[in-house]
Amino acid sequence: MRIVRQGARNELYVGTFTGRVELEMLEPAEADDRPDVARIHFYDGALSFWHSHPGGQQLLRLEGRGCFGLEGEEHELAPGDLVVAPAGETHYHGAARGSDCVWLGI
């Protein structure tokens, strides 16, 4: 067993997000076919760029108001909501305008 304490590895990311985003890598992928586990803090209105993941992505809203978008649609999410993006599905996610939010991304 291994315990990862909050705040262990915070990084400010630029280039793949609009706005301010801090990503805390909780568990880097052991291999290409394994997922990373990260806690991502999106500040007011910050969003990821459009992207997809070869193995899909699961996003759990932890705090604040978030948003998730697919082509032609956007959804506002509350804490406790889970998004399951299938492999190859192009999407974006982040904080709703006027709110910070925190995601757990797998």
Steps between C-alpha positions, in 0.01 A plus 500: 500500500608857436341822626526812285453817702317796349737766368774249423578611143323813380583639158368805322411390146506724195450422134219244534258717697346845482524685831673390817515127574695309763546127457607275784618165361392248763605187309684512167412221257722195540465417128338647188190285546451613862333828607652790690316616811504877553326766704444805278408846630344719230477864606198716404405422139820306415454218247698221342554516125294259287663158539441125517664208677586167332383310809212733589474721809298508820451834675349536846396853607629558852435871566340804336305528175655338196418458134552223248450538127456284193456628148177703499422461871620617842401371842538669837601261776476503879718333762451124493420484126702244304580537130605190305656593164549196275830437322557748219205729587598864446399721793604782731448564870570761763344761727170673432522879470495664843622188683814304570468124490704191581490173306642156563613376159575137417 
